Amino acid sequence: MSSSQHSLPLARWTEETGSSRAGELLREARAHERGGCVAEAMQCYMAAIDAAEHGADREILAESLRRLGIVHHQRNEQALAREMCDRSQEIAIESGDAVLAAEALNALAGFDFESGSIEPAREKFHRALELGDGNAGLRGRIEQNLGILANIQGGLTEATAHYRQSLFAFETAGDERGCALAYHNLGMVSADRELWDDADRYFRLSLEIAELIGDIHLQGLGLLNHSEVHIARQRYDQARQNAETALGIFDQLGSKLDKADAYKAIGRVYRETGRYPLAESRLRSAMELAVSTGSILAEAEVSRELALLYEVMGRKQEALKFLNAAAGLFGRLNARVDLADVCTRINQLEKNLA
């Protein structure tokens, strides 16, 4: 038999093998990512992209690009993150895969949101919701993001409704990680409403699932945000222990934004227990990380915490400077409740200084 007679079956065999290998590499990458092995995950995602390109598997290519983009985002490599997700969306659209296109759009909306581009983020979230209509897992993620947006802008009732819709969608999809995220966010909004028993219960449910499925990042988030409940209940040792354990996890993952939140929580504990130099050190570290990530929300929150610290230390002018900075940042996010709180503090401090 001539070589030309072998050419078509050989080409088909190569594509099928490449596609199968790409799928295996994608699964390996996701397992590494859940287990906190970020470098290995990135290597597997890149290998999956290469195999999918050779195997002409557009679905795996689009998904691998998006997931690699999200890892780059967590590592504060924003240009690469957007490049990967933009390419993922283009490939999904070219392939006629509306769900994968919506997944990429949802990720890009999240990037917009963290950089303070609120209205472009909102518009992308709603477009993604329309594109991916009918996919329960995707609906869960988008409802979750819309809930976060509402939460930050002071719409706590609206946020709770989005989070409950998110939980329902994840339960429908059989997505355990999604359910853990939904419980986590319900814990966050309960804490914002000072419903500490509810917050405690939701954070415990989230952490339980995260440990069950071996998701290191979710475990870190659960520990960190549970510390909010411990601070409110003046369980400062437990709060600090939680936050420091979470900090170790985020350091392992190379997640700068999460590290900023962990340092902020530790700084709050030290401030509440009168250990002001340690509080200043941790909050300054949080500020450096927040600024380096470009997260407007993180910078605003740390600015307020530093202001509160300097006020109790008697450094009123520094406190006022950070309160004004926080007001400007919260204003950019249209975070109405936080903005009102900071403006009230500015007025009180200015009266004291007069």
C-alpha positions, 0 to 999 in steps of 0.5 A, a space after each residue: 500500500 502506498 504512503 498516500 493511501 495512509 495519509 488520511 487515516 494517519 491525519 485523523 489518528 493524529 488529530 484524535 490522539 492530540 485531542 485526547 491528550 489535550 483533554 487529559 492535560 486540561 484535567 491534570 491542570 485543573 487538579 494541580 490548580 485545585 491542589 495549589 500547585 500553580 506552576 504545574 497547573 500552568 505547565 499543563 494548561 500550556 501543554 493542553 493549549 499546544 495539544 489542542 491546537 495540533 489536535 484541532 480541538 477548539 473547545 479544549 483550546 478555548 477552555 484551556 486559554 481561559 483557565 490559564 488567563 485566570 491563573 495569570 490574573 491571580 498572579 497579577 499578570 494582567 496583560 497576559 490574563 486579558 490576552 488569554 481570555 480575549 483569545 478564548 472568546 474569539 475561538 469560542 465565537 468562531 467555533 459557534 460555542 456560545 457557552 464558552 464565549 460566555 465563560 470568557 466574557 464572564 472572566 473579562 467582566 471580572 477583570 473590568 470589575 476589579 480595575 474599577 470599570 464597573 459599568 463595562 463589567 455589569 454590561 459584560 456580565 449581563 451579555 454573558 448571562 444571555 449568551 450562556 442561557 441554559 447552562 446551570 454552572 455558568 449561570 451560577 458563576 454569573 449570578 455570583 458575580 452580579 451578587 458581588 457587584 450588588 454587595 459592594 454597591 450596598 444592595 445587600 438584599 439584591 446581593 443575597 438574591 443573586 447568591 441564592 440563585 447562584 447556589 440553586 444553579 450550582 446545585 442543579 449543575 452538581 457543581 460542588 466547588 460552585 456550591 462552596 463559593 455560593 456558601 462563601 458569598 452568602 457568608 460574606 453578605 451575612 457578615 455585612 448585615 451583621 448576621 453573625 450566626 448565619 455568616 458562621 454557618 455559611 463559612 463552615 459549610 463552604 470550608 467543609 466542601 472545600 476540604 472535601 474536594 481538596 480545593 486549596 484556594 477555596 480553603 484559604 478564602 474560607 479561613 480568611 473570611 471566617 476570621 471576620 466573624 471571629 473579629 466581630 466576636 472578639 475571638 482575636 487569636 482565632 481570627 489571627 490564626 485563620 488569617 495567617 493560615 490563609 496567608 500561607 496558602 495564598 503565598 503558595 498560590 502566588 495570589 497577591 490580591 488574596 494576600 492583601 486581604 489576609 494582611 488586612 485582616 491580620 492588621 485589624 486584629 493587631 489594631 483591635 488588640 492595641 498592638 499598633 506598630 504590628 498593625 501598621 506593618 501588616 496594613 502597609 503590606 496590604 496596601 502595597 499588594 493592593 496597589 500592585 494588583 490594581 484592585 480599587 476595592 482592596 485599596 479603598 478598604 485598606 485605606 479605611 483600615 489605615 485611617 482607623 489605625 492612625 486615628 486611634 494612634 492620634 495621628 489625625 492628619 494621616 487618618 484624614 489623608 487616608 479617609 479622603 483617599 478611601 472616599 475617592 476610591 469607593 466613589 469610583 466603585 459607587 460603593 454607596 454604603 462604604 462611601 457614606 461611612 467614610 464621609 461621616 468619618 471625615 466630617 467627624 475628624 475634621 470637626 475634631 481638628 478644627 
